[in-house]
Amino acid sequence: MLSLSKKMDYALLALSYLTRAQTGRAVNTKEIAEQNEIPVELLAKILQKLTKAKILVSVPGPTGGYHLAHAASEISIGAVIEVIDGLPALMHCMKIADNDCVHIGRCTIRSPLMRINARIFQMLSHISLAEICGDDSGDGALPIVRQLETRPQPDFISNSPQSAISGP
């Protein structure tokens, strides 16, 4: 299923740390790495990618480091995913440019799954860094998840994974 890479986990941890850092303070790579138990070399590469994408600003010098280029509420999780992992893909054939799948000519699921994939990315693009870093409701759920949870579920959807396997 769709999951985030370890690099993406580290990127979100770093961005969360920077979101909570004192406003205007540049935080160095070593501090972020130590506080989040992230390998320094890997984190440096991630921070460079985020800087190149203008999500972060790099401050040179002995007291330099990184800070957010925009308010956390203006940075979408979808944008971060795209920078670190590329566009999300439900199927392997959606991830590669030159698709050599032998089923491509007669595939009946690619088009519907591409629409689902686009909706997932759209949802991720509407979730801000601020939303994942500061939840004041106490339940840990993002507002969009709360909205989805309050929608009525079709009869065939159950909370039990076994019911999906065994049927009625």
N, C-alpha and C positions, 0 to 999 in steps of 0.2 A: 504494500500500500504506500501511499504518498507519505514520505517522512523527510525530515530535515537532516542534512548532513552534520557531522561533528563540527565542521568549519562554521556552519550556520549557527549551531548551538553557541560556539565560542563568540561569534559576531554579536549575537543577541546579549550574551553575558557582558561583553565589553561595552556595548551601547547602553545597556541598563546601568552599568557602573558609571559611565560618563553622564548619563541623564541625572544621576543622583549626586554627581560631583558638584562642588561649590561653583556657582555661576562664574564664568570667565576664567576659571582655573584650568590650565593645561595639565592633563594627567599623562605621565609617561607610561610607556609600554610595560616596563617592569612592574610598576605598581598594579596595573590592571591585571597582568598575568598572575602576580602573587596573590592578589585578593580573590581571584576566581579560579586558581589552580589550572591555568592554561599554559601550555608550552610557549615560552617567550618568542621563539623563532616563528612559529606558526601564527601567533597573534600579530607579530609585526607585519607579516604578509597580508593578513586579513585587514588590519588597520590601513595599510597602504592602498588596498583595493577600495575601501570605503572612502578614503581621502580622494583618490582619483575620480570616484563617482560623485564627489562633492557632498557626501553625507557627513564627513568629518573635515575638520581643518587641522592641519599639521602646523605646530608652532616650533620653529627651530631654536636651538640654543640649549645651554645647560639647564635652564628651568622650563624647557619646552616640553612638548607632548602633544596630546590631542584633545580637542573638544568638539562638540556637535556643531555642524555648520548651520543648522536650523533648529528651531524649537522642536522638542520631542513630538509635539502634536502634529508637526508638519512632515515628519519622516514616516513613510509607510513601511510596514513589514514586507509588503510585496516588493518594494524597491530594493530593500536589503537582500531579500532572497534572490532577486534577479542578479544583483551584483556578485553575490557570493557563490550561488549554486547554478545560476542561469534560470530560465523559466521553468516552473514546475511542470512535470509531465506524469500523467497517470500510466501511460504506456511507453515502452522503450522507443517505439517508432515515432513518438512525438518529440523525443529528446534529440534525435540525430537529424542533421540537415539532409544528407543524401541517404534516403531510406532504401535499404535493399531487402525489405521484407518481401517474402515470396507471396504473401497474402494480400498485398496492398491493392491489387486490381479488383479483388472480390471481397474485400473486408467490409463487413456490415456494421461493425462497432466503432470504427475509428472516428467517423464524423460525430456520432452522438457523444462519444467520450471526449472529443476535442471541445465540444460545447460545455461539458461538465468541467473540464480542465480550465477553460476560460472563466467560468463562474467561480471556481476555487481561487484562481489568481485575482479575480476582481474583488472577492471577499477579503483576501489577504492585503490587497492594495488599499482597502478601506479601514484597516486596523493600523493605528498609529503606534509608534514607539511609546508614547505617553500612556496609551491604554494598557500595554503589557507591563509597563513599569510601575504604574500607580493605580491600584485597584482599591477603591474605598468602600466597596460593598461588603467585604468580608467573606464572600463565597468563592472568590478567585475566578469567577467567570467573566469573560469580556461581555460588553453590552450586546454585541451581535450574537453571541452564544445564548445569552438570556432570551433574546428575541426568538431564536430558533427553538429553544426549549419550551416556549409558551405556545408554539403552533401546535394545532391538533395533528397527531400522527395517524397515517393510514393504518387500517386494521392489520395489514401484513407485517408491520414493523413492531417488533417487540424488544424489550430490554434484554431478553435472554438470548445469548448467541445460539443456544441449543435449539430454540424453536425455529431458527432460520435453517438449521440443518435437518431436523427431523420432520418438520412440517406439522400439519394438524393431526 
